Amino acid sequence: MKRNKWILILVILVLAGVFGYNYIYKSHRDISKEEASFSITVGTLMTEFAADETKANEKYLDKTIAINGKVTSFDAESNLIVMDEVLSATLLEKPNQEIEKGQTITIKGRFIGYDELLEEFKMDQASQIK
């Protein structure tokens, strides 16, 4: 009887350890392989945030989105791209083709929010898709 209790406690501890390990060390999201939840333009994003910021945050925050806009600037060293002067995105890797100012492109990445201080939208883990 006493032996069965120890075996049961050991099994419970092993299961708790396995579940705890899997919870703490989850695999990271691979945004480049995820399907975009939304496909929009920078103008649409600005309109939705102007109408209702709380609702727009609930809709887009931490989601993978594909967004189309005109390149305002691109810093090749830091892989930072600015689109329509209000969207700042960090690319995961160097783009396949050269990005030029004024070019219209589509990028896919994780939307991380609106910065009220700088008045710009932020994305990370982005990649160029068109």
C-alpha positions in Angstrom: 0.0 0.0 0.0 2.8 2.4 1.0 4.7 1.5 -2.2 1.7 2.3 -4.4 1.4 5.8 -2.9 5.1 6.5 -3.7 4.7 5.3 -7.2 1.6 7.5 -7.7 3.4 10.5 -6.3 6.3 9.9 -8.6 4.1 9.6 -11.7 2.3 12.8 -10.7 5.6 14.6 -10.3 7.0 13.3 -13.6 3.8 14.4 -15.4 3.9 17.8 -13.8 7.5 18.2 -14.8 6.8 17.3 -18.4 3.9 19.7 -18.7 5.8 22.4 -16.9 8.8 22.1 -19.2 6.6 22.2 -22.3 4.8 25.2 -21.0 8.0 27.2 -20.2 9.9 26.2 -23.3 7.2 26.5 -26.0 8.4 26.7 -29.6 8.5 30.3 -30.9 6.2 31.6 -33.6 7.5 31.6 -37.1 5.7 34.6 -38.5 7.2 34.1 -42.0 5.4 30.7 -42.3 2.1 31.8 -40.7 -0.9 32.8 -42.8 -1.7 36.5 -42.6 -4.8 37.1 -40.5 -5.5 40.4 -42.4 -4.4 41.9 -45.7 -4.7 45.7 -45.5 -3.1 49.0 -46.6 -1.4 51.5 -44.3 -4.3 53.9 -45.0 -6.9 51.4 -43.8 -4.9 50.8 -40.6 -4.7 54.5 -39.9 -8.5 54.9 -40.5 -9.4 52.1 -38.1 -7.1 53.4 -35.4 -8.5 56.9 -35.8 -12.1 55.6 -35.5 -11.6 53.4 -32.4 -8.1 52.7 -31.1 -9.3 50.1 -28.6 -11.2 48.1 -31.1 -8.4 48.3 -33.6 -5.9 47.1 -31.0 -8.1 44.1 -30.2 -8.3 43.3 -33.9 -4.7 43.6 -35.0 -2.4 43.5 -31.9 0.0 40.5 -31.9 -1.5 39.2 -35.2 0.3 38.4 -38.4 -0.8 40.9 -41.0 0.1 41.6 -44.6 0.2 45.4 -45.2 0.7 47.3 -48.5 2.2 50.8 -48.7 4.7 53.1 -50.2 8.3 53.0 -48.9 9.2 56.3 -47.2 12.7 55.1 -46.1 14.8 52.0 -45.8 17.9 51.4 -43.7 19.7 48.4 -45.0 22.0 48.1 -42.1 19.3 47.7 -39.4 16.7 46.3 -41.9 14.3 49.0 -40.8 11.6 50.1 -43.3 9.2 53.0 -43.0 6.0 52.9 -45.1 3.7 55.9 -45.7 5.7 57.8 -43.0 3.6 56.1 -40.2 4.5 52.4 -40.3 7.9 51.2 -39.0 8.8 47.6 -39.5 11.9 45.6 -38.8 12.6 43.0 -41.4 13.9 39.6 -40.3 16.5 39.3 -43.1 17.8 41.3 -46.0 15.2 41.5 -48.8 15.8 39.5 -52.1 15.4 42.6 -54.2 16.5 46.2 -53.7 14.0 48.4 -51.9 13.8 52.0 -53.1 12.1 55.1 -51.7 8.6 55.6 -53.3 8.3 51.9 -54.3 5.0 50.3 -53.3 5.5 46.9 -51.5 3.7 44.4 -49.4 5.2 43.1 -46.2 4.0 40.5 -43.7 4.8 40.6 -40.0 3.6 40.8 -36.5 1.8 44.0 -35.6 3.1 45.1 -32.2 1.1 48.3 -31.8 0.7 52.0 -32.2 3.2 54.3 -30.6 1.3 57.4 -29.5 4.5 59.4 -28.7 6.0 58.9 -32.1 2.6 58.6 -33.8 3.6 55.5 -35.7 2.6 51.9 -36.1 5.1 49.2 -35.3 5.7 45.8 -36.8 8.5 43.2 -36.2 9.5 39.9 -37.7 8.5 41.3 -41.1 9.4 39.9 -44.5 8.8 41.3 -48.0 6.2 39.3 -49.9 5.7 41.6 -53.0 
